[in-house]
Amino acid sequence: MTDKAARIEKPIKYPWWYGGAGGIFACVVTHPLDLAKVRLQTAPSPKPTLLDMIRRILQQEGPRGLYAGLSASVLRQCTYTTARFGCYDIIKENLIPVSETNNSFYLLPCSMLSGAIGGLVGNPADVVNIRMQNDSAHEAHLRRGYKNAIDGLNNIIKEEGFHKLFTGLGPNLVRGILMTASQVVSYDVFKYR
C-alpha cells in the first residue's frame, strides 16, 4: 500500500472545535474591518470611504472603538462556525458510507444541513453583533448600550421577546448553507486528490 493510499483510507481527524477556534482568531484579526463595513452600510449619504470610517472611529472612540462589539463577534464564531464545522463532521461520519467519503453527491447535503444548523444557532449572536457594532452610530438617547454579548442577548429577550433573536434568520440560513457547502465540500474533495 502506498503512502497516498494509506492517507485516503485513514484521514487525519481533527477535533470538531478547530473550525470554531480558527473562526474566532480570524474574527479578532478582522473585526475592525467588519465594524467599519457595518458602519458604512448604515451611514447616511454621502457615504465615507473605508479609511475615512476607520479614522472617524479612531477619532470619536479611540483605538478600543475599533473593537466595539467584539464579544458578540466572538460569540457568533463560537456558535455559528463551531456548529457548522462540528455538525458537518458528525453528520458526514454517520450518514455517508465509508466508500463514498470523497463523493460530492453525499457531501453536499451533509454540508448544507450543517450550514443551516450553524445559521440557526448563530443567528442570536449575529443580531447582537450587528446591534453592538452599529450602536454608536445612533444618537446617545437611542443607543442600546449592551455591556457585552450576553447582556445584549438578555436585553433583547427581556425587552423585545425571544423571537427577536431570530431576525434575519432566512438570509443567515442561506449564507450558512452556501458558505459551508462551498468550504467544506471543496476541502474534502481536494484533500484526497
N, C-alpha and C positions, 0 to 999 in steps of 0.2 A: 504494500500500500504506500502511495506517495504521501509526502507531507501535505500537499494540497487536498488530497482525498481525505486524510485524517481530519483536517480542519473543517471540511464540509460536513463530515459525519458528526463531529463534536465541536460545535462552535463555542467560542468563549462566551460565558454567561456573566453579564454584569448585573449588579443589584438594581432593582426596579427604580430606586430613588436617584440614580445617577443623572437621568434626564432632568429631574427637578433641580438638582444641585447645579447643573450646567445652566439651566434657565435662570436661577437665582443670581449666579455670578454674572451672566450676561445682562440681567436687568439692573444690577448695581452699576455696572460699567456704562450702560447706555441710557440710564434714567434721565440725565439732563436733556438728552435729545428727545426722548419721549415726552417729557414735560413741556419742552419748547413746542413740540408738534401739537400737543393738546391745546396749549395757549394760542398758537397760531390759528388753529381750527375754529376757535371761539372768539378771536379778536375781531373788533369792528373794522370795517373798511376805512381807509386803505390799510391793507394788511402789512405789518412789518416783515422784514426778511428774517430768516432763521437767526442770523448773527445779531440783528437788532433786538430780537426777542430775548436771546441769551443775555445780551448787555442789559436790557431792561430788568430782567430777573435779578441779575447781579447788583444793579444799582438800587433797586427797590427792596430786595430781600436779602442781599448778601450771598456769599458762597453757599450757605446752607439752603438757600432758596432753590438752588438747582436740584435739591433732593426732596422737595415738598412732595408728600405722598408716597415716599419710598416704602413705608411699611405696608401699604396696600399693594404696591407692585410686587414686593417680596411674597406677600400672602397669595397674590394671584399666581405667581410661579409655583408656590408650594402646592396649590390646589390644581390649577389648570395643567401646567406642564408635567408635574409628577403624575397626575391621573392619566394623562394621555399616554405617556411612556410606560407607566406601570401596568395600566389596563391592557395595552397592546400586547405586552409580553404574556400576560396571564391568558388573555383571550386566544392568542396565537398558539400557545402551548396546549390549550385544552380543546381547541376546535380544528386545528389543521393536522392532517395526517403527517407523520414524520417524513414520508417520501415526498411531500408537497411543500416543504418549508421554504422553498425558493420560487413558488408559483404565485404570480400576481393575482390570479383568479381567486385564490384563497386569502392572500394577504390584504387585498383591498377592503373587503367587508370587515375584517378584523380591525384594520386601521380606522375605518370610518366610524365604527361603533366606539372605539376608544377615543376618537376625536370628539364625538358627540358627548360622551361621558365627561371628558375634560371641559368642554364648553359649558356643560350643565353645572358641574361642581365649581368651576372657576368664575362663573358669572357674578355671584355676590361680591367677590373681591374686585372684579373688574368695575362694577358700579361704584364701589367705594374709591377705587383707584382714580377713575375719571373725576369724581367729585373733589377728591383731595387735591389733584393736580390743578384743577381749574378754580379752586376756592378763592384764591387771592385776586382773581380777575373780577370778582364781584365787589360791589360797594360793601363797606365794613358791616353795615346792618343786615346784609343779605348773605353773609358768609356762614357756612355751616360750622366751621371751627372744630372739626374732628381732631382729637389728640393723636390718634393712630388708627390703624385699620380696624381693630376690634371695637374701639369706641364708635367708629363710623358704622359698622355693622349693627351694633346695639342701638344707636340713634335711629337708623333707618327703620329697624323693626319696631321700635317704640313709637316713633312719630309718624311713620308712613305705612307700616304694615310689612309683614314678611314678604308679600308678593312683590314689593318694590325692589327687592334684591335680584329679581329676575327680569328687570327692564333690559331690553335689548337681547334677550335670550336667542331669538331666531338668528340674527346675524352672528352671534357668538358660536352657535352650533354649526352654522355653515363654515365659518372660519376654522373652527376646530377640526371639522371633518376634512376640509380641503388641505389644511396645513399638515395634519397628521398623515393623511394618505400620501401626500407628496414627499414628506420627510422620511417616514419610517419604511414605507414600501420600497422607495428607491434605494435607501440604505441597505435593506435586507437583500434586494435583488443584486445590487452591485458588489456587496461584500463577498459574494461567492463566485464572482467572475474573475 
